[in-house]
């Protein structure tokens, strides 16, 4: 176990270390009438919070997974609406709302023992005057504290009221991330605690949940404790042979320990159990989809057309060898007897879009309709603009139409009419493309771009409107081949592993937080030259984390960072922000403003990872780069370097630990997404569980394909073994799994969410 003062949890797999099992049973007795009398019997040996040991008297009621959260004590209409914003409608949703990370509060250390790059607590007296200065719109309060072993500087931003709270000579307990400036330890924005309050926090591992405005960590914690107390136990469904072989914790115990673990060892074991389940169900769904796909016959008749060849002759560049190879594979699929179900995997800038346009053009010139589905309205509109521009420039004869939620009712009606009568032959949009009102004339292919799995449910919805279409999935997520074989088990895979020759390499640097001021000056220089800048932060706003949470200490947030930048940068520089919690119309407006060069610096979460193409943007600065996976950082980097100007990417790490800087250093050495993904897999191993954010196509709730690669491979092995031995799960030992899968409200395998 690494130093548990650190919020980044690192460990080595040790299958010989077993935690004691917790016995947790609920006895239900029906009383006269319709009321329930519940006796909750808990015997806790290890790992379950004492707050779960509750007893309800006469007049209580049994809660099911489908019980609305408003029936929990302390959850009124206002709180229920806040929960709803996070997708929590029922008690079951709440139980499946797992913590985003955890933290352990350790004993306060003497100042001389604290270490740079770690979160520590110190008990020290205010040893000097409190200084306040203003830097443009930013108020900075600083003070020195000491404890006899050394001094530490404390810095607070936009908290001038502390001048009336902090008293010289008085001892306080401060906790925060330790940095070093001019040889002196520094804490920026530390939290302050009373001794009793801090002792209570030290007693066990503290869960920290993702929060929205109006929520607190304490609110969620209390609600989850009730939900676990009053809900029937969740039945184990994995076959015993699987659990014993993989040494997996019982499901009920694992869920409890994911929320309220006594220690990190128990947490690790509980998480492994639920990650295995998540991967197991996903791969099982893939196997079923593959079997379905392979049996589907094509009802379309394709031939090679002269229009496609003329288009390739007219464009001012030649396809790379990789693009040519992939295009030949797609043409063979379209002209074959079976429906195409192919993934085109290509690095950022490898030229996947031109392949999609070729597939659509071949479809249209064979007399059919084609659709292109994107994950965001901005990306859909961007594709529409690109297709329209090429169509007009090269006189391709296609009739494209856009279909997104932001359109007016009249615009949608007109689009639906054109789609239905065939006067529109290329339809570009979001999930609106597969909704009930969209009726196609003769749809033959669906191209899905980025983060989209086109599963059985979507195909069925289109089949009800006509023939089953070909499916082409485009992805820029670089995934190591060993994992891609498992994750893309239902698809034929084509890889564009070559970049166009005229692609200008991005210049990269990995730095610590002391480099920020130089970075700001560089940003000013680029903006003065007419260029634009992205700044990426992990969090939306400070309120996203509970005020007592230090797991996100010194983690930059979009809203606060925007204000900070406005204070540091020249007043003439236009700074704005963007994040996923904004209304779609507002997000679209901000992206359009940035695209039209009415915003100089855009501070954003990873929402810009896909869906925005601004050739004039030349700088990408990523704060807290250590909290992201390398593959995601590489995709973020792909937002710059899209034009004629030299582009730069600055990765700012909040930790200067050797292993962290070594991992980020890979981005300095390579611009090849697939090499980076392989290195990410090698270096991360089963290490950091909760500190590194992951996204992209496989945004699992708990699992991470890099950190949990071993579990992913084992889950795949067991799925294949079970299917080969008992494909219908009719054997007694597999009965629990069959019942679980039949009950869709407990296990909806929906590829749109993965």
Phi, psi and omega in degrees: 000130177286171178307116186282001171291337180280139179286332176287120186265115179241147180198166174251141178297132177218094186289347181278347181270112182245133176275155176295152181272147179258133176263124186219101183236148178238126180255127182249133176229129178277125177268173178301145182081209184257001183275164182242147171242117186249126173254119181257116182250118180236129170239109186258115174269324180191135164102354182240136184297138180299336179295347179277348181275091184235162175223128178259137180272187179303139181099352175286181180213152178277133178261139175257171177299335182269000179295129178300143182297339182295343179278355175283145178297132178087358178253099178267190182299318181297313180294321179299323179292324177295316177300321183300325179298334179265009179081017182255103181251328185237171177298323177298319177300320182293317179295327179274002178272082188284154178302149178279332175194183185219162175210151179241124180272121182259170178301145176296141182254154169297151183304322183292343182262352180286152186238141177300139178085004179239155175271121184227162173245139176227146175250110187215157179263147175293119191250006181202185179289152178269123183253136177233131175222157180245130173244101188053247184266008186253129175260122182243119178252131180224150180204153177258136176238153182215157179225012181099336178258347181169179181241152178221140178265133179247130181235133180234137180255132178054040177227056184297338182296341180295343178298331180269354181256315181283122182247130178305135179089348181268141182270133178230160175254116181249145177221132180181181178284131182267126173239178180225130177224126181055037177079003182246133177295141183226139169243124175261129178055050178288158174270152178244138183227152167277152185302314182295318178300318182290322178298322179296322180290335182285345189293328180205173178294133183259123176284145176232125185258154172291133186236154171244173182304132179096347179262151170233158180297323180296322179299313181293318182302313180297318181294319180295320179300317177297314182301316179292329181286321191259353180269150174300152179296146179278125185286143174289138179234344178292136178304146184300324180299322179292312184295318181290319181294320181268000179056050184265139177296150175301144188301314182299315179295322182296317180299314179300316184283342173291326180275316187226070180282148177282325181210172184292327180297317178294320178299314181300317181293319180294317181296319180301319180299314184284330175293318177302314179300315182298313178294318182302311181293322179297312182293323177300318177296321178298318181298320179294321180291322179298316180299319179294314182299318184293341181265354185277124179267146179276137177257010184254146179246108181253143169228159176290139184241151181294330182299322180295315180295320179296321178298315180296330178285330184278326185296145189280023178209161177258147175297142174292166178303321180293316178298318180298316180299315181294320179297322177296321179295320180292317178301319179297320178297312184296328181268001182275181183273340182256155177292139177286137172218080192238142174256132170253111182255119182214146180296164176303126179083010183278350176095041178287326185298320181295328177294318179297318180294323177297318179295320179292319180295318178296323178294312182296317182286352172263006174092015182244173173262149174232149179234147177231119186249128181244157183284339181229156179295323180296316179293323177299315180294323179296316177297319180299316180297319181295315180296317180297318180297314179294321180300316180287317185294319184254009176049059184279341178082008177281158178236082184282150175220146180258141178220100179223162184297332184285351181289154178288163180301321180294316180298321179293317180300318179295319179295314179302319181296318180292325179291317184292323183266000175086000179290342170254125183248351172233115185249122184239131181183198179258209179296350176302339182295333184249013178278166190304322186287342180275108179245124187264153179280309177200066183291127183243338181213143173237120175259123178248133187247126174059131167055013182246125167257129181259097190265189183302317184296317180293319181296321179296322181295327177281326180298328180293342182258355182166216182279157174291130183268161167293153179231128176236118183255129180252133180217137175258007181281111180282118182235132178305144186302322181300327179272327181298325179301323180280311188289331180252034185298342181264359187237152164279138187246129171244138183239125172266097187253035182214134179263150175303146186296332185272008181285120183275123182298144177277139176271130187240154169211143177248122187224168173263183187293343180292345183275352188307312184298321176296321180296320179296321178294322179294321177299316178300320180296315180294319179295321179295336178274004177095005182269175180234164191222142168254141169233125185253133176236149181288328186249158178282307180207164183300326180295350178293332176250145180298150184299335179269359184278130175246002177293339179249021179300135180060024173261123187287143177241150187301310185295311181293322182292326178300316178295321179298315180296320179299332177282322184276324184276163178303140180301339181283346182275126183272113183248132177221173181227164183211137174205165187291344182274354178286155177298148182305319182296322180289317178301314180298321180295316180296315180298320178294320178297319179292317180298324181274009176065030174265358174232132181270315182235122180250114177269126190212160166277192182285010176301337180273004181304323172230155168101010177212129182234104181234094181302336182281349180280124185240351182232132172239119177244121183249114177278148181052047183301335181294345183269004180242153173287153182297322180298321179290320177298322178295320178292321177298317179302332181291353176285341176249172182076024183258003181233201185275349186267152174297135182241159187223149175228127182246114179261112182261117181261134176278355178232137178250023177299147185303314183293327178293312181292328177294318181295313180292332180298339178301325180293334176289326189269342186214144171249012181267111184300324182287322175295320179297318180298319179296318179293321178301315180297317182294316186281321185284321179047218179265040188275266188286113185277317192238348184279330185266124178282144176231152177205204181094206190291327185250071181273074178292157181292319182240316188286153174230125188295341178271302180300326187250030183301322180298315180295320179301315181294320179292320178298318178297320179298317182289323177300312181296322180292314180296318181294326179286331182268328185203074188300331181264359182053048181263348178292150183305317183292344180251007185297320181298321179293317180298315180297318180299314182292329180289335181268090188294334181290341175270332185216073178281107178278098185241111185290347178291338183264357183250000000 
